[in-house]
Amino acid sequence: MLGHEGSKKKPLKQPKEEAKEMDEEDKVFKQQQKEKQKKPEELIAKA
């Protein structure tokens, strides 16, 4: 059982590297969303 699980984990490392690149894109996207959310809050605070 353990031998099979260990061999299955190795191929999963390649998609993880791609996931890291996606994470960087997600971080930028999330930052943009946060900035968009902050702008309306600032406008409300000014009003």
CHARMM-style PDB file with segment names, atoms N, HN, CA, C and O in Angstrom:
ATOM      1  N   MET     1       0.833  -1.214   0.000  1.00  0.00      PROA
ATOM      2  CA  MET     1       0.000   0.000   0.000  1.00  0.00      PROA
ATOM      3  C   MET     1       0.868   1.266   0.000  1.00  0.00      PROA
ATOM      4  O   MET     1       0.674   2.158  -0.826  1.00  0.00      PROA
ATOM      5  N   LEU     2       1.815   1.334   0.921  1.00  0.00      PROA
ATOM      6  HN  LEU     2       1.973   0.609   1.592  1.00  0.00      PROA
ATOM      7  CA  LEU     2       2.630   2.545   1.011  1.00  0.00      PROA
ATOM      8  C   LEU     2       3.426   2.761  -0.266  1.00  0.00      PROA
ATOM      9  O   LEU     2       3.567   3.896  -0.722  1.00  0.00      PROA
ATOM     10  N   GLY     3       3.952   1.678  -0.856  1.00  0.00      PROA
ATOM     11  HN  GLY     3       3.838   0.756  -0.486  1.00  0.00      PROA
ATOM     12  CA  GLY     3       4.732   1.807  -2.087  1.00  0.00      PROA
ATOM     13  C   GLY     3       3.889   2.407  -3.196  1.00  0.00      PROA
ATOM     14  O   GLY     3       4.366   3.249  -3.957  1.00  0.00      PROA
ATOM     15  N   HSD     4       2.651   1.983  -3.290  1.00  0.00      PROA
ATOM     16  HN  HSD     4       2.263   1.299  -2.672  1.00  0.00      PROA
ATOM     17  CA  HSD     4       1.772   2.517  -4.343  1.00  0.00      PROA
ATOM     18  C   HSD     4       1.487   3.997  -4.091  1.00  0.00      PROA
ATOM     19  O   HSD     4       1.499   4.794  -5.029  1.00  0.00      PROA
ATOM     20  N   GLU     5       1.231   4.369  -2.848  1.00  0.00      PROA
ATOM     21  HN  GLU     5       1.221   3.722  -2.086  1.00  0.00      PROA
ATOM     22  CA  GLU     5       0.932   5.775  -2.533  1.00  0.00      PROA
ATOM     23  C   GLU     5       2.138   6.655  -2.860  1.00  0.00      PROA
ATOM     24  O   GLU     5       1.985   7.747  -3.407  1.00  0.00      PROA
ATOM     25  N   GLY     6       3.334   6.176  -2.525  1.00  0.00      PROA
ATOM     26  HN  GLY     6       3.459   5.288  -2.081  1.00  0.00      PROA
ATOM     27  CA  GLY     6       4.544   6.952  -2.793  1.00  0.00      PROA
ATOM     28  C   GLY     6       4.744   7.163  -4.280  1.00  0.00      PROA
ATOM     29  O   GLY     6       5.141   8.247  -4.707  1.00  0.00      PROA
ATOM     30  N   SER     7       4.472   6.128  -5.078  1.00  0.00      PROA
ATOM     31  HN  SER     7       4.150   5.247  -4.731  1.00  0.00      PROA
ATOM     32  CA  SER     7       4.672   6.262  -6.526  1.00  0.00      PROA
ATOM     33  C   SER     7       3.612   7.186  -7.115  1.00  0.00      PROA
ATOM     34  O   SER     7       3.867   7.844  -8.124  1.00  0.00      PROA
ATOM     35  N   LYS     8       2.446   7.247  -6.514  1.00  0.00      PROA
ATOM     36  HN  LYS     8       2.239   6.713  -5.695  1.00  0.00      PROA
ATOM     37  CA  LYS     8       1.384   8.122  -7.033  1.00  0.00      PROA
ATOM     38  C   LYS     8       1.703   9.590  -6.746  1.00  0.00      PROA
ATOM     39  O   LYS     8       1.311  10.470  -7.512  1.00  0.00      PROA
ATOM     40  N   LYS     9       2.403   9.854  -5.664  1.00  0.00      PROA
ATOM     41  HN  LYS     9       2.721   9.139  -5.041  1.00  0.00      PROA
ATOM     42  CA  LYS     9       2.690  11.248  -5.298  1.00  0.00      PROA
ATOM     43  C   LYS     9       3.681  11.885  -6.273  1.00  0.00      PROA
ATOM     44  O   LYS     9       3.595  13.086  -6.530  1.00  0.00      PROA
ATOM     45  N   LYS    10       4.611  11.117  -6.817  1.00  0.00      PROA
ATOM     46  HN  LYS    10       4.682  10.142  -6.608  1.00  0.00      PROA
ATOM     47  CA  LYS    10       5.631  11.686  -7.709  1.00  0.00      PROA
ATOM     48  C   LYS    10       5.021  12.367  -8.937  1.00  0.00      PROA
ATOM     49  O   LYS    10       5.402  13.500  -9.232  1.00  0.00      PROA
ATOM     50  N   PRO    11       4.087  11.732  -9.676  1.00  0.00      PROA
ATOM     51  CA  PRO    11       3.517  12.414 -10.842  1.00  0.00      PROA
ATOM     52  C   PRO    11       2.722  13.660 -10.454  1.00  0.00      PROA
ATOM     53  O   PRO    11       2.543  14.557 -11.278  1.00  0.00      PROA
ATOM     54  N   LEU    12       2.252  13.724  -9.230  1.00  0.00      PROA
ATOM     55  HN  LEU    12       2.398  12.996  -8.561  1.00  0.00      PROA
ATOM     56  CA  LEU    12       1.461  14.879  -8.804  1.00  0.00      PROA
ATOM     57  C   LEU    12       2.337  16.118  -8.621  1.00  0.00      PROA
ATOM     58  O   LEU    12       1.817  17.232  -8.574  1.00  0.00      PROA
ATOM     59  N   LYS    13       3.654  15.943  -8.517  1.00  0.00      PROA
ATOM     60  HN  LYS    13       4.076  15.037  -8.556  1.00  0.00      PROA
ATOM     61  CA  LYS    13       4.526  17.111  -8.323  1.00  0.00      PROA
ATOM     62  C   LYS    13       4.537  18.009  -9.552  1.00  0.00      PROA
ATOM     63  O   LYS    13       4.655  19.226  -9.413  1.00  0.00      PROA
ATOM     64  N   GLN    14       4.419  17.446 -10.748  1.00  0.00      PROA
ATOM     65  HN  GLN    14       4.324  16.457 -10.861  1.00  0.00      PROA
ATOM     66  CA  GLN    14       4.447  18.271 -11.960  1.00  0.00      PROA
ATOM     67  C   GLN    14       3.255  19.232 -12.005  1.00  0.00      PROA
ATOM     68  O   GLN    14       3.454  20.422 -12.248  1.00  0.00      PROA
ATOM     69  N   PRO    15       2.029  18.759 -11.779  1.00  0.00      PROA
ATOM     70  CA  PRO    15       0.897  19.699 -11.771  1.00  0.00      PROA
ATOM     71  C   PRO    15       1.047  20.760 -10.679  1.00  0.00      PROA
ATOM     72  O   PRO    15       0.560  21.879 -10.843  1.00  0.00      PROA
ATOM     73  N   LYS    16       1.706  20.432  -9.577  1.00  0.00      PROA
ATOM     74  HN  LYS    16       2.101  19.523  -9.444  1.00  0.00      PROA
ATOM     75  CA  LYS    16       1.886  21.414  -8.503  1.00  0.00      PROA
ATOM     76  C   LYS    16       2.718  22.592  -8.997  1.00  0.00      PROA
ATOM     77  O   LYS    16       2.439  23.735  -8.637  1.00  0.00      PROA
ATOM     78  N   GLU    17       3.740  22.328  -9.820  1.00  0.00      PROA
ATOM     79  HN  GLU    17       3.966  21.399 -10.112  1.00  0.00      PROA
ATOM     80  CA  GLU    17       4.555  23.426 -10.354  1.00  0.00      PROA
ATOM     81  C   GLU    17       3.680  24.341 -11.201  1.00  0.00      PROA
ATOM     82  O   GLU    17       3.816  25.563 -11.144  1.00  0.00      PROA
ATOM     83  N   GLU    18       2.778  23.749 -11.988  1.00  0.00      PROA
ATOM     84  HN  GLU    18       2.667  22.756 -12.034  1.00  0.00      PROA
ATOM     85  CA  GLU    18       1.865  24.558 -12.790  1.00  0.00      PROA
ATOM     86  C   GLU    18       0.922  25.315 -11.856  1.00  0.00      PROA
ATOM     87  O   GLU    18       0.557  26.460 -12.125  1.00  0.00      PROA
ATOM     88  N   ALA    19       0.535  24.672 -10.763  1.00  0.00      PROA
ATOM     89  HN  ALA    19       0.832  23.742 -10.544  1.00  0.00      PROA
ATOM     90  CA  ALA    19      -0.376  25.307  -9.812  1.00  0.00      PROA
ATOM     91  C   ALA    19       0.299  26.525  -9.186  1.00  0.00      PROA
ATOM     92  O   ALA    19      -0.367  27.521  -8.906  1.00  0.00      PROA
ATOM     93  N   LYS    20       1.614  26.459  -8.964  1.00  0.00      PROA
ATOM     94  HN  LYS    20       2.155  25.649  -9.192  1.00  0.00      PROA
ATOM     95  CA  LYS    20       2.319  27.612  -8.397  1.00  0.00      PROA
ATOM     96  C   LYS    20       2.200  28.809  -9.329  1.00  0.00      PROA
ATOM     97  O   LYS    20       1.975  29.932  -8.878  1.00  0.00      PROA
ATOM     98  N   GLU    21       2.352  28.570 -10.633  1.00  0.00      PROA
ATOM     99  HN  GLU    21       2.535  27.658 -11.000  1.00  0.00      PROA
ATOM    100  CA  GLU    21       2.221  29.666 -11.597  1.00  0.00      PROA
ATOM    101  C   GLU    21       0.802  30.214 -11.538  1.00  0.00      PROA
ATOM    102  O   GLU    21       0.603  31.427 -11.601  1.00  0.00      PROA
ATOM    103  N   MET    22      -0.169  29.345 -11.418  1.00  0.00      PROA
ATOM    104  HN  MET    22      -0.007  28.360 -11.367  1.00  0.00      PROA
ATOM    105  CA  MET    22      -1.564  29.773 -11.324  1.00  0.00      PROA
ATOM    106  C   MET    22      -1.769  30.551 -10.024  1.00  0.00      PROA
ATOM    107  O   MET    22      -2.516  31.529  -9.992  1.00  0.00      PROA
ATOM    108  N   ASP    23      -1.103  30.112  -8.954  1.00  0.00      PROA
ATOM    109  HN  ASP    23      -0.497  29.318  -8.980  1.00  0.00      PROA
ATOM    110  CA  ASP    23      -1.244  30.807  -7.679  1.00  0.00      PROA
ATOM    111  C   ASP    23      -0.763  32.246  -7.813  1.00  0.00      PROA
ATOM    112  O   ASP    23      -1.391  33.159  -7.278  1.00  0.00      PROA
ATOM    113  N   GLU    24       0.349  32.460  -8.525  1.00  0.00      PROA
ATOM    114  HN  GLU    24       0.860  31.718  -8.959  1.00  0.00      PROA
ATOM    115  CA  GLU    24       0.857  33.823  -8.708  1.00  0.00      PROA
ATOM    116  C   GLU    24      -0.172  34.653  -9.463  1.00  0.00      PROA
ATOM    117  O   GLU    24      -0.410  35.812  -9.123  1.00  0.00      PROA
ATOM    118  N   GLU    25      -0.783  34.060 -10.489  1.00  0.00      PROA
ATOM    119  HN  GLU    25      -0.590  33.119 -10.765  1.00  0.00      PROA
ATOM    120  CA  GLU    25      -1.810  34.781 -11.244  1.00  0.00      PROA
ATOM    121  C   GLU    25      -3.011  35.041 -10.337  1.00  0.00      PROA
ATOM    122  O   GLU    25      -3.610  36.115 -10.377  1.00  0.00      PROA
ATOM    123  N   ASP    26      -3.356  34.040  -9.516  1.00  0.00      PROA
ATOM    124  HN  ASP    26      -2.869  33.167  -9.484  1.00  0.00      PROA
ATOM    125  CA  ASP    26      -4.484  34.208  -8.602  1.00  0.00      PROA
ATOM    126  C   ASP    26      -4.192  35.327  -7.611  1.00  0.00      PROA
ATOM    127  O   ASP    26      -5.077  36.123  -7.298  1.00  0.00      PROA
ATOM    128  N   LYS    27      -2.959  35.397  -7.114  1.00  0.00      PROA
ATOM    129  HN  LYS    27      -2.240  34.750  -7.369  1.00  0.00      PROA
ATOM    130  CA  LYS    27      -2.600  36.449  -6.156  1.00  0.00      PROA
ATOM    131  C   LYS    27      -2.788  37.819  -6.788  1.00  0.00      PROA
ATOM    132  O   LYS    27      -3.360  38.714  -6.167  1.00  0.00      PROA
ATOM    133  N   VAL    28      -2.313  37.993  -8.014  1.00  0.00      PROA
ATOM    134  HN  VAL    28      -1.848  37.266  -8.519  1.00  0.00      PROA
ATOM    135  CA  VAL    28      -2.470  39.278  -8.710  1.00  0.00      PROA
ATOM    136  C   VAL    28      -3.952  39.568  -8.896  1.00  0.00      PROA
ATOM    137  O   VAL    28      -4.401  40.694  -8.679  1.00  0.00      PROA
ATOM    138  N   PHE    29      -4.711  38.553  -9.299  1.00  0.00      PROA
ATOM    139  HN  PHE    29      -4.347  37.639  -9.476  1.00  0.00      PROA
ATOM    140  CA  PHE    29      -6.147  38.728  -9.528  1.00  0.00      PROA
ATOM    141  C   PHE    29      -6.844  39.105  -8.223  1.00  0.00      PROA
ATOM    142  O   PHE    29      -7.695  39.995  -8.204  1.00  0.00      PROA
ATOM    143  N   LYS    30      -6.479  38.423  -7.127  1.00  0.00      PROA
ATOM    144  HN  LYS    30      -5.788  37.700  -7.142  1.00  0.00      PROA
ATOM    145  CA  LYS    30      -7.086  38.722  -5.826  1.00  0.00      PROA
ATOM    146  C   LYS    30      -6.722  40.133  -5.378  1.00  0.00      PROA
ATOM    147  O   LYS    30      -7.560  40.839  -4.818  1.00  0.00      PROA
ATOM    148  N   GLN    31      -5.470  40.552  -5.620  1.00  0.00      PROA
ATOM    149  HN  GLN    31      -4.789  39.978  -6.075  1.00  0.00      PROA
ATOM    150  CA  GLN    31      -5.064  41.910  -5.247  1.00  0.00      PROA
ATOM    151  C   GLN    31      -5.896  42.922  -6.014  1.00  0.00      PROA
ATOM    152  O   GLN    31      -6.326  43.926  -5.446  1.00  0.00      PROA
ATOM    153  N   GLN    32      -6.131  42.675  -7.300  1.00  0.00      PROA
ATOM    154  HN  GLN    32      -5.782  41.859  -7.762  1.00  0.00      PROA
ATOM    155  CA  GLN    32      -6.938  43.588  -8.103  1.00  0.00      PROA
ATOM    156  C   GLN    32      -8.357  43.635  -7.553  1.00  0.00      PROA
ATOM    157  O   GLN    32      -8.959  44.707  -7.486  1.00  0.00      PROA
ATOM    158  N   GLN    33      -8.898  42.484  -7.157  1.00  0.00      PROA
ATOM    159  HN  GLN    33      -8.409  41.613  -7.211  1.00  0.00      PROA
ATOM    160  CA  GLN    33     -10.246  42.452  -6.595  1.00  0.00      PROA
ATOM    161  C   GLN    33     -10.279  43.244  -5.292  1.00  0.00      PROA
ATOM    162  O   GLN    33     -11.220  44.000  -5.051  1.00  0.00      PROA
ATOM    163  N   LYS    34      -9.257  43.077  -4.451  1.00  0.00      PROA
ATOM    164  HN  LYS    34      -8.493  42.464  -4.647  1.00  0.00      PROA
ATOM    165  CA  LYS    34      -9.212  43.806  -3.183  1.00  0.00      PROA
ATOM    166  C   LYS    34      -9.161  45.308  -3.440  1.00  0.00      PROA
ATOM    167  O   LYS    34      -9.847  46.076  -2.766  1.00  0.00      PROA
ATOM    168  N   GLU    35      -8.351  45.732  -4.414  1.00  0.00      PROA
ATOM    169  HN  GLU    35      -7.794  45.108  -4.962  1.00  0.00      PROA
ATOM    170  CA  GLU    35      -8.255  47.157  -4.734  1.00  0.00      PROA
ATOM    171  C   GLU    35      -9.604  47.673  -5.214  1.00  0.00      PROA
ATOM    172  O   GLU    35     -10.006  48.781  -4.858  1.00  0.00      PROA
ATOM    173  N   LYS    36     -10.305  46.882  -6.017  1.00  0.00      PROA
ATOM    174  HN  LYS    36      -9.979  45.982  -6.306  1.00  0.00      PROA
ATOM    175  CA  LYS    36     -11.625  47.293  -6.508  1.00  0.00      PROA
ATOM    176  C   LYS    36     -12.597  47.402  -5.345  1.00  0.00      PROA
ATOM    177  O   LYS    36     -13.452  48.287  -5.328  1.00  0.00      PROA
ATOM    178  N   GLN    37     -12.468  46.496  -4.363  1.00  0.00      PROA
ATOM    179  HN  GLN    37     -11.774  45.776  -4.377  1.00  0.00      PROA
ATOM    180  CA  GLN    37     -13.355  46.536  -3.202  1.00  0.00      PROA
ATOM    181  C   GLN    37     -13.017  47.745  -2.326  1.00  0.00      PROA
ATOM    182  O   GLN    37     -13.915  48.358  -1.749  1.00  0.00      PROA
ATOM    183  N   LYS    38     -11.747  48.087  -2.225  1.00  0.00      PROA
ATOM    184  HN  LYS    38     -11.017  47.589  -2.694  1.00  0.00      PROA
ATOM    185  CA  LYS    38     -11.333  49.218  -1.387  1.00  0.00      PROA
ATOM    186  C   LYS    38     -11.838  50.533  -1.966  1.00  0.00      PROA
ATOM    187  O   LYS    38     -12.261  51.410  -1.213  1.00  0.00      PROA
ATOM    188  N   LYS    39     -11.804  50.690  -3.286  1.00  0.00      PROA
ATOM    189  HN  LYS    39     -11.461  49.978  -3.898  1.00  0.00      PROA
ATOM    190  CA  LYS    39     -12.219  51.952  -3.909  1.00  0.00      PROA
ATOM    191  C   LYS    39     -13.646  52.336  -3.528  1.00  0.00      PROA
ATOM    192  O   LYS    39     -13.861  53.471  -3.101  1.00  0.00      PROA
ATOM    193  N   PRO    40     -14.629  51.448  -3.660  1.00  0.00      PROA
ATOM    194  CA  PRO    40     -15.987  51.824  -3.237  1.00  0.00      PROA
ATOM    195  C   PRO    40     -16.041  52.154  -1.743  1.00  0.00      PROA
ATOM    196  O   PRO    40     -16.775  53.054  -1.336  1.00  0.00      PROA
ATOM    197  N   GLU    41     -15.275  51.437  -0.931  1.00  0.00      PROA
ATOM    198  HN  GLU    41     -14.679  50.706  -1.261  1.00  0.00      PROA
ATOM    199  CA  GLU    41     -15.267  51.718   0.506  1.00  0.00      PROA
ATOM    200  C   GLU    41     -14.718  53.119   0.758  1.00  0.00      PROA
ATOM    201  O   GLU    41     -15.235  53.845   1.607  1.00  0.00      PROA
ATOM    202  N   GLU    42     -13.671  53.502   0.024  1.00  0.00      PROA
ATOM    203  HN  GLU    42     -13.251  52.912  -0.666  1.00  0.00      PROA
ATOM    204  CA  GLU    42     -13.094  54.840   0.184  1.00  0.00      PROA
ATOM    205  C   GLU    42     -14.099  55.896  -0.252  1.00  0.00      PROA
ATOM    206  O   GLU    42     -14.232  56.933   0.397  1.00  0.00      PROA
ATOM    207  N   LEU    43     -14.804  55.637  -1.346  1.00  0.00      PROA
ATOM    208  HN  LEU    43     -14.695  54.794  -1.873  1.00  0.00      PROA
ATOM    209  CA  LEU    43     -15.805  56.595  -1.822  1.00  0.00      PROA
ATOM    210  C   LEU    43     -16.911  56.751  -0.777  1.00  0.00      PROA
ATOM    211  O   LEU    43     -17.388  57.858  -0.529  1.00  0.00      PROA
ATOM    212  N   ILE    44     -17.313  55.638  -0.171  1.00  0.00      PROA
ATOM    213  HN  ILE    44     -16.926  54.738  -0.372  1.00  0.00      PROA
ATOM    214  CA  ILE    44     -18.356  55.706   0.862  1.00  0.00      PROA
ATOM    215  C   ILE    44     -17.826  56.479   2.073  1.00  0.00      PROA
ATOM    216  O   ILE    44     -18.551  57.277   2.667  1.00  0.00      PROA
ATOM    217  N   ALA    45     -16.569  56.243   2.435  1.00  0.00      PROA
ATOM    218  HN  ALA    45     -15.980  55.595   1.953  1.00  0.00      PROA
ATOM    219  CA  ALA    45     -15.982  56.925   3.588  1.00  0.00      PROA
ATOM    220  C   ALA    45     -15.908  58.427   3.323  1.00  0.00      PROA
ATOM    221  O   ALA    45     -16.165  59.228   4.223  1.00  0.00      PROA
ATOM    222  N   LYS    46     -15.559  58.815   2.091  1.00  0.00      PROA
ATOM    223  HN  LYS    46     -15.350  58.164   1.361  1.00  0.00      PROA
ATOM    224  CA  LYS    46     -15.470  60.237   1.756  1.00  0.00      PROA
ATOM    225  C   LYS    46     -16.855  60.876   1.779  1.00  0.00      PROA
ATOM    226  O   LYS    46     -17.009  62.017   2.215  1.00  0.00      PROA
ATOM    227  N   ALA    47     -17.852  60.148   1.315  1.00  0.00      PROA
ATOM    228  HN  ALA    47     -17.727  59.221   0.961  1.00  0.00      PROA
ATOM    229  CA  ALA    47     -19.211  60.684   1.272  1.00  0.00      PROA
ATOM    230  C   ALA    47     -19.714  60.790   2.705  1.00  0.00      PROA
ATOM    231  OT1 ALA    47     -20.845  61.219   2.932  1.00  0.00      PROA
TER     232      ALA     47
END
